[in-house]
């Protein structure tokens, strides 16, 4: 279910994205945790897979957006698209994973704002 109460497309798991981002980003007062290479690889794979699904839906909805929402969506889509084209090895790098988590959370917020 999404915020608007509609069923999400098959495969999109908002709770999984939230939990994964929280794991990567850590607590606000403490900062990101130190993650091992295997854990970073797993978390990057989860986020990249979910982002592809969410990105597809957001891209399809851009034509119906207007104003600031459209500008924000275009910015987030470009950034997420750029991160998804990065090689798998770079994506699981600690800094790359942090960037991916921030963008994944932004994309999810936009997705939920649209009531997808």
C-alpha positions, 0 to 999 in steps of 0.5 A, a space after each residue: 500500500 502507498 500513502 494514498 492507499 492505492 496498491 503499489 505496482 508489483 515489486 515496489 516495496 516502500 518499507 524495504 526501501 525505507 529500512 534499507 536507507 535507514 540501515 545505510 544512513 544510520 541515526 541522525 545523531 550518530 551518522 552512518 554505520 561502518 558496513 562490511 563489503 558484503 553488506 554494502 553490496 547487498 544493500 546497494 543491490 536492494 536499492 538499485 533494484 527497487 529504484 529501477 521499479 520506482 523510477 519507471 513509475 515516476 518517469 511515466 507520471 512526469 508529463 502530468 506534473 507541473 511547476 516545482 513538483 515537475 522540476 524536482 522530479 526531473 532533478 531526482 530522476 536525472 540523479 537516480 538515473 546517473 547513479 544507476 548507470 554507475 558500475 556495480 563495484 562503484 555502487 557498493 563503495 561506501 560513499 556511492 552507497 550513501 549517495 544511492 541511499 539519499 537519492 533512493 529516499 528522495 525518489 521514494 518520497 516523490 513516488 509517495 507524493 504522487 500517490 503511486 
